[in-house]
Amino acid sequence: MFGTTVDFVADNRVVFDIGGNKYRLVVHVSYEFKRVLIKFIGTHRDYDRIDAARIR
């Protein structure tokens, strides 16, 4: 459904490629509470400097 624009990583984290892979959005999905928490928004270069599975 999402193709290569979405990656599912540890701890219910989802990484979205936005703007032709120019930007990244990392969210934590809380299925229990039916919420999505934004953990990171930034450029692809900034994303390469973080650990998407551990960012608070």
Secondary structure, DSSP 8 states (H G I E B T S, - for coil): --GGGEEEETTTEEEEEETTTTEEEEEEEETTTTEEEEEEEEEHHHHTTS-TTT--
